Amino acid sequence: MRINREITYYAITIFLITFATRATNNMVGTTTPLLARYDLSFPNYLVGFLASAVTAVNLTSIVFINARLPGSIRRLLFIVSNALIVALLPMYFLANSLSIWVVSILTGFAYGLIMPNILTAASIVGDQFTAERILVLYTLALSTSLVAGPLLETYLLMRFGYRYVFLLFIPLSLTSFALSFKVRFPPDPKGHRRSINTRRVLRNRGLISALLANSTYSIPFTVFTAFIAIYAQSIYHVSRYLAYFSFVPFFTTSFLTRLYLTIRVPRGLFKPMLISIVLTVIGIALLYISSSYAVFIVSMAILGIPHGSVYPLSTLMISRGTSIEERNTANSYFSAFQGVLGIVVPALFGISAELIGLRLSMILLIIPVITVAAIFTRFYLGSGLEAPRPETPSSR
């Protein structure tokens, strides 16, 4: 009984810190490009380079710091990084065309020491069944925050400019900092840390499957984060709050999808992945052909479904394919690979938008999505990950 109560309390902690952290992180990631584009007059290619620079630093902190440090030091840096976010948000309010680079890069560095550890913390409690439930609850918290955050920001943008939004999210960052002391870290491997074979982890079928699966959506999503509100303003000439509102239907259908996955954790992963890939292609095509803001909103709602499904399905692939001792390293490299996409894709899209326009650049995203989907299908069907491990739910 006590164990169940402790797990419940911990699940609530994971949900709340994930909600507060991801809401703030998403606000920074989606509002900084708008601040740069419309308050600081950055051209599209510089907006793309700014997003890429932030992700490059984020990737560095994940791979070269988080993935290599023992748990006790990672925990300390995790807490310090949450405190740093609280201090950085007011700096966005004061940012100019030079300081925005410094503040954004520091923020990206801090989140590289925060997000992978929350993911790992969500997957290490209880038996395999319990861990998968908390892991899907973690993804549900991500989606909940991504509905509430954009709704709040849409409301704020009706009354305030982009700079003020950063100040009004400080209470959420303070919540993350307060809860950071409660997050658990997995024990370090017994003996020398070299007992974790990095090459073996990188060749792990669960990790490779997750990387391929998540790439089918991460490629367009990195573009949406930096450019979709700019796309709405440029193509449909709507106000700044209506442009930002495009995230609301997107994250609402994402939330509903993850709510379903929380209630019913899938045994087989390939069929929902295939549906997600098809919806991604349909949504991007609809973005290209849509002639009105209303149709654009419908396309964003469609694209929210694979956003809600692909990430939790990918994390389940890692959970089913790795041991607890390997989990932090696998999750770090999983996050790092998303970082690589976040470096390359926004910069290329920004350049493309300057050369051939936003609309045509958007439809070209279908090409890498279909290519990676084909590679994923061939690899995953031979991986043996289609059913979860044989552990049964705990009876405690």
C-alpha positions in Angstrom: 0.0 0.0 0.0 2.8 2.4 0.9 4.6 1.5 -2.3 1.5 2.3 -4.4 1.1 5.6 -2.5 4.8 6.5 -3.2 4.4 5.7 -6.8 1.2 7.8 -7.0 3.0 10.8 -5.4 5.9 10.4 -7.7 3.7 10.1 -10.8 2.0 13.4 -9.8 5.5 15.0 -9.4 6.5 13.8 -12.8 3.3 15.1 -14.3 3.6 18.6 -12.7 7.3 19.2 -13.4 6.8 17.9 -17.0 3.8 20.2 -17.5 5.5 23.3 -16.1 8.9 22.7 -17.8 7.5 21.9 -21.2 5.0 24.7 -21.2 7.8 27.2 -20.5 10.2 25.5 -22.9 7.6 25.5 -25.7 6.8 29.2 -25.1 10.5 30.1 -25.4 10.9 27.9 -28.5 7.8 29.3 -30.3 7.9 32.9 -29.2 11.6 33.6 -29.6 11.4 33.3 -33.5 8.4 35.7 -33.4 10.3 38.1 -31.2 13.2 37.9 -33.6 11.1 38.2 -36.7 8.7 41.0 -35.8 10.3 42.9 -32.9 13.9 42.7 -34.0 13.3 42.5 -37.8 15.2 39.3 -38.4 14.8 37.9 -42.0 13.6 34.3 -42.3 17.1 32.9 -42.7 18.3 34.5 -39.5 15.3 33.2 -37.7 16.3 29.7 -38.9 19.9 30.2 -37.9 18.9 31.4 -34.4 16.7 28.3 -33.9 19.6 26.1 -35.2 22.2 27.7 -32.9 20.0 27.2 -29.9 19.5 23.5 -30.8 23.3 23.1 -31.4 24.0 24.2 -27.9 21.2 22.1 -26.5 22.7 19.1 -28.3 26.1 19.8 -26.9 24.9 19.9 -23.3 23.0 16.7 -23.8 25.8 14.7 -25.5 28.9 16.0 -23.9 27.6 16.8 -20.4 24.4 15.0 -19.5 25.1 11.7 -21.1 28.6 11.4 -19.5 28.1 12.5 -15.9 27.2 10.4 -12.9 23.8 10.7 -11.4 24.7 12.8 -8.4 26.3 15.5 -10.6 23.5 15.4 -13.1 21.0 15.9 -10.4 22.9 19.0 -9.2 23.1 20.5 -12.7 19.4 19.6 -13.2 18.5 21.8 -10.3 20.9 24.6 -11.2 19.6 24.6 -14.8 16.0 25.0 -13.6 17.1 28.0 -11.5 18.9 29.4 -14.5 15.7 29.4 -16.6 14.0 31.5 -13.9 16.8 34.1 -14.3 16.9 34.0 -18.1 13.2 34.7 -18.8 13.4 38.4 -17.8 16.4 38.8 -20.1 14.2 38.1 -23.1 12.1 41.1 -22.2 15.2 43.3 -22.4 16.8 41.5 -25.5 18.1 43.3 -28.5 19.4 41.9 -31.8 22.7 40.8 -30.2 21.7 39.8 -26.7 18.9 37.6 -28.0 21.6 35.2 -29.3 23.3 35.0 -25.9 20.1 34.5 -23.9 18.7 32.0 -26.3 21.9 29.9 -26.4 22.0 29.9 -22.6 18.4 28.7 -22.4 19.1 26.0 -24.9 22.1 24.8 -22.9 20.0 24.7 -19.7 17.2 22.7 -21.3 19.7 20.2 -22.5 20.3 19.4 -18.9 16.7 19.3 -17.9 14.5 17.5 -20.5 16.4 14.2 -20.9 16.5 13.7 -17.2 12.8 14.2 -16.8 12.3 11.6 -19.5 14.6 9.2 -17.7 13.0 9.9 -14.3 9.7 8.9 -15.8 10.9 5.5 -16.8 12.7 4.1 -13.8 10.0 3.5 -11.1 8.4 0.2 -10.5 8.2 -2.8 -12.8 8.0 -2.6 -16.6 4.2 -2.2 -16.6 4.4 0.7 -14.0 7.3 2.3 -15.8 5.4 2.3 -19.1 2.3 3.8 -17.5 4.3 6.6 -15.9 6.2 7.1 -19.2 2.9 7.5 -21.1 1.7 9.8 -18.3 4.8 11.9 -18.9 3.9 12.2 -22.6 0.4 13.1 -21.6 1.8 15.9 -19.3 3.8 17.1 -22.3 0.6 17.4 -24.4 -1.4 19.0 -21.6 1.2 21.7 -21.2 1.2 22.2 -25.0 -2.5 22.9 -25.0 -2.6 25.1 -21.9 0.5 27.0 -22.8 -0.5 28.2 -26.3 -4.1 29.0 -25.0 -2.6 31.2 -22.3 -0.2 32.8 -24.8 -2.9 33.4 -27.3 -4.9 35.2 -24.6 -1.8 37.2 -23.5 -1.0 38.2 -27.1 -4.4 39.9 -27.4 -3.2 42.3 -24.7 0.6 42.3 -24.7 3.6 42.1 -27.0 5.9 39.2 -27.4 8.4 40.5 -24.8 5.8 40.5 -22.0 5.0 36.9 -22.5 8.4 35.8 -21.2 7.7 37.6 -17.9 4.3 36.1 -17.5 5.7 32.6 -17.7 8.1 33.0 -14.8 5.6 31.4 -12.3 5.7 28.2 -14.3 9.5 28.2 -14.3 9.5 28.7 -10.5 7.3 25.7 -10.2 9.7 23.6 -12.2 12.6 24.8 -10.0 10.7 23.9 -6.8 9.8 20.4 -8.1 13.3 19.7 -9.4 14.4 18.7 -5.9 11.9 15.8 -5.9 13.0 14.2 -9.2 14.7 10.8 -8.9 17.8 9.8 -10.9 18.7 6.2 -11.7 21.6 4.6 -9.8 25.0 4.6 -11.5 26.1 1.3 -12.8 28.1 -0.8 -10.2 31.8 -0.6 -10.7 33.4 1.6 -13.3 31.0 3.7 -15.5 32.6 2.1 -18.6 30.3 -0.9 -17.9 27.8 1.0 -20.1 28.9 0.2 -23.6 28.1 3.3 -25.7 28.5 1.5 -29.0 26.2 -1.2 -27.8 23.6 1.4 -26.8 23.9 3.1 -30.2 23.3 -0.2 -32.0 20.3 -1.0 -29.7 17.3 -2.0 -31.8 15.0 -0.1 -29.5 17.0 3.1 -29.8 17.4 2.8 -33.6 13.7 2.2 -34.1 12.9 5.2 -31.9 15.2 7.4 -33.8 13.7 6.5 -37.2 10.1 6.6 -35.9 10.5 10.0 -34.3 12.3 11.4 -37.3 9.2 11.0 -39.4 7.6 13.7 -37.3 10.6 15.6 -35.8 11.6 16.9 -39.3 8.4 18.8 -39.9 7.8 19.6 -36.2 11.1 21.5 -35.9 9.8 23.7 -38.8 6.4 24.2 -37.2 8.0 25.3 -33.9 10.0 28.1 -35.5 7.9 29.0 -38.5 4.2 28.0 -38.3 3.0 31.3 -36.7 5.2 33.2 -39.2 3.6 31.1 -42.0 0.1 32.0 -40.8 0.9 35.7 -40.7 2.6 35.7 -44.0 0.2 33.5 -46.0 -3.2 34.4 -44.4 -2.3 37.9 -43.1 -3.9 37.3 -39.7 -3.2 39.1 -36.4 -0.4 37.9 -34.1 -2.7 36.2 -31.7 -4.6 34.3 -34.4 -1.3 33.3 -35.9 -0.2 31.9 -32.6 -3.6 30.3 -32.0 -2.6 27.8 -34.7 -0.7 25.9 -32.0 -4.0 25.4 -30.1 -5.8 22.9 -32.4 -2.4 21.3 -33.1 -1.7 20.6 -29.5 -5.3 19.8 -28.6 -5.5 16.8 -30.9 -2.0 15.9 -29.7 -3.3 15.9 -26.1 -6.4 13.8 -27.0 -4.2 11.3 -28.8 -1.8 11.0 -25.8 -4.8 10.7 -23.4 -6.0 7.7 -25.4 -2.5 6.2 -25.3 -2.3 6.7 -21.5 -5.6 4.8 -21.0 -4.7 2.2 -23.5 -0.9 1.6 -23.9 -0.5 -0.1 -27.2 0.9 -3.6 -27.4 1.8 -3.4 -31.1 3.5 -0.2 -32.2 3.7 -0.5 -35.9 0.1 0.0 -36.9 -0.3 3.3 -34.9 3.1 4.4 -36.3 1.9 3.8 -39.9 -1.3 5.7 -39.3 0.7 8.6 -37.8 3.0 8.8 -40.8 0.0 8.8 -43.3 -1.6 11.7 -41.3 1.7 13.6 -41.3 1.8 13.5 -45.1 -1.9 14.4 -45.4 -1.5 17.3 -43.0 1.6 18.8 -44.7 -0.1 18.5 -48.1 -3.2 20.3 -46.8 -1.0 23.1 -45.4 0.3 23.6 -49.0 -3.0 23.6 -50.7 -5.1 25.5 -48.1 -6.4 28.8 -49.4 -8.0 30.0 -46.1 -7.1 30.3 -42.5 -9.9 27.9 -41.6 -8.5 25.1 -43.7 -5.1 25.9 -42.3 -6.5 25.4 -38.8 -7.9 22.0 -39.9 -4.6 20.9 -41.2 -2.9 21.9 -37.9 -5.5 19.7 -36.1 -4.7 16.8 -38.3 -0.9 17.2 -37.8 -1.5 17.2 -34.0 -2.5 13.6 -34.1 0.9 12.2 -35.1 2.5 14.7 -32.8 0.6 13.1 -30.0 1.4 9.5 -31.0 4.9 9.4 -32.5 6.9 10.6 -29.5 5.3 8.2 -26.9 5.5 5.3 -29.4 9.2 6.1 -29.8 9.9 6.3 -26.0 8.1 2.9 -25.7 10.5 1.5 -28.2 13.4 2.6 -26.1 11.8 1.3 -22.9 11.2 -2.1 -24.5 14.7 -2.3 -26.0 17.0 -1.1 -23.2 17.8 -2.0 -19.6 17.4 0.6 -16.8 21.1 1.0 -16.6 21.3 1.9 -20.3 18.2 4.1 -20.2 19.8 7.5 -19.5 22.4 7.0 -22.2 19.8 5.9 -24.7 17.4 8.7 -23.8 20.3 11.2 -24.0 21.2 10.1 -27.5 17.6 10.0 -28.5 17.2 13.6 -27.4 20.6 14.4 -29.1 19.4 13.1 -32.4 16.4 15.2 -32.3 18.8 18.0 -31.6 20.7 17.3 -34.8 17.5 17.6 -36.7 16.8 20.8 -34.9 20.1 22.2 -36.0 19.9 21.3 -39.7 16.2 21.5 -40.5 15.3 25.1 -39.4 18.4 26.6 -41.0 17.7 24.8 -44.3 14.0 25.7 -44.2 14.8 29.4 -43.4 17.2 29.5 -46.4 14.6 27.7 -48.6 11.9 30.2 -47.5 14.0 33.1 -48.6 14.7 31.5 -52.0 11.4 29.9 -53.0 8.9 31.1 -50.4 7.3 29.6 -47.3 4.5 27.7 -49.0 6.6 25.8 -51.5 9.2 25.1 -48.8 6.5 23.5 -46.6 5.4 20.9 -49.2 9.0 19.8 -49.7 8.9 18.5 -46.2 7.0 15.5 -47.4 10.1 14.1 -49.2 12.2 13.4 -46.0 9.1 12.2 -44.1 8.3 9.5 -46.7 12.0 8.5 -47.1 12.6 8.0 -43.4 9.2 6.2 -43.0 10.3 3.6 -45.6 13.6 3.0 -43.8 11.8 2.7 -40.4 9.3 0.2 -41.8 12.0 -2.1 -43.1 14.1 -1.9 -39.9 11.3 -2.1 -37.3 9.5 -5.1 -38.8 12.7 -7.1 -38.3 13.5 -5.7 -34.8 11.3 -8.0 -32.7 9.9 -5.0 -30.7 6.3 -5.4 -31.7 5.3 -6.9 -28.3 6.4 -5.5 -24.9 8.5 -7.5 -22.6 6.9 -10.4 -20.8 6.7 -8.7 -17.3 3.2 -8.6 -15.9 1.6 -5.7 -14.0 2.6 -5.6 -10.3 0.0 -7.0 -7.9 1.2 -4.8 -5.0 
